[in-house]
């Protein structure tokens, strides 16, 4: 994609697809996934970017979930100013936890849902 084909103010390269981009709501969804997947202090240019969800990997699921939800909420609220989180729910399935993040776009109050697998 050429730079002059981008139609949105919000865009970034699409993770995992060279030459592709995400725009608008997909940009926000990708930002949420990046924020949650990035351990704090792992980005030398922005050491506070990310979350500390990784700390709870070895906790029993029932103990880990409240911590994971708190960490997700704090990280997204800090690093994604375009949205307001309404609710985060966690659903364990085997060795993974699925987060369902319900949010509204501050600009329009339009509701959206992002899903992230940990």
Helices and strands as residue ranges (DSSP letters): G 3-5, E 11-13, E 21-23, H 24-37, G 53-56, H 61-79, E 83-93, E 96-105, E 111-117
